């Protein structure tokens, strides 16, 4: 082989095989196993904004943050009615999704904090404010209450007999 030949080393052969297979897969993308052309189909995404019920379900998915990035990228690629998507055609719509995710996340955080505070308040009210207290601390609190009660009742011993009921 002469010096400028392309396939003179094993790594050149590997490069040739990789590039050829990639080009072949690009050319044969719309051809089935029998060599016949396969018609292209436009499949509507499951989550879209084409109707009010679909839009509500789509926004609910975005609120739950379950695959919201895919929905955002599909909205960014929208080119118009009956037109195929164009990558980042409406990139400004990403701002809408980011703001929506931010504010819906804040709403969910506030709901979570509200539930935690409400549960804690309910637990504390049901146990006379002694919810997160150990058994020994409860006994100490009860003994202090008893001492206070006994000392407040000692004044009854000093009541004159004239004030006592017959």
Beta strands, then each sheet from edge to edge (+ up, - down):
end
